[in-house]
Amino acid sequence: INLALSCSQFVEYYVCKLLLPLVAPLLSTEFRAWLPVGIKTGTKALFVYFAWKLQEVVSAAQSGLRGGLLFSRGVCAWLNRRGHKSFLGLSLEPDKTYLDEAVGYVLAALGFYVQWQFGFGIPFPFSLVMLPLDAVEWYVRWSVTSDGANGA
């Protein structure tokens, strides 16, 4: 929210300068006094939307990296416990190889790509199962957005 509000402050003046002459003639005189407030609020709302979308991308990248590395390191540890110390001539021991990072980053890129393709949302059959948690997420988003603005 802080990112959105600070970015919107940079452009509010220019948006008002651009939109006030265009929109003012369309409104009656009693509502023209509220036009700058409405334009500034709309600008802030637009930047809050952009900030949420930016956070979705950052979270998808972070979860992709974290998940890919967890998976690859887990597979290497599992193979080490089973007695496999190398694969195609490459060591599977975490301190002696970069294979776990290479596999992890490839999986991270694949995970990010899949999230991008689904619009950072959950595909259909899983969306029904996750609906209660989705409702909790939207409540948290609403709480942070509304209470954060009133408390500041």
Long-range contacts (C-beta under 8 A, 24 or more apart in sequence): 1-48, 1-51, 1-144, 1-145, 1-148, 1-149, 3-47, 3-51, 3-54, 4-44, 4-47, 4-48, 4-50, 4-51, 5-44, 5-47, 5-48, 7-47, 7-50, 7-51, 8-40, 8-43, 8-44, 8-46, 8-47, 11-43, 12-39, 12-40, 12-43, 12-44, 15-39, 15-40, 15-43, 16-40, 48-145, 52-141, 56-120, 57-120, 60-111, 60-112, 60-115, 60-116, 60-120, 61-108, 61-112, 63-111, 63-115, 64-107, 64-108, 64-109, 64-110, 64-111, 64-112, 64-115, 65-104, 65-105, 65-108, 67-107, 67-108, 67-111, 68-103, 68-104, 68-105, 68-106, 68-107, 68-108, 68-109, 68-110, 68-111, 69-100, 69-101, 69-104, 69-105, 69-108, 70-104, 71-104, 71-107, 72-99, 72-100, 72-101, 72-103, 72-104, 72-107, 73-100, 73-104, 75-100, 75-103, 76-100
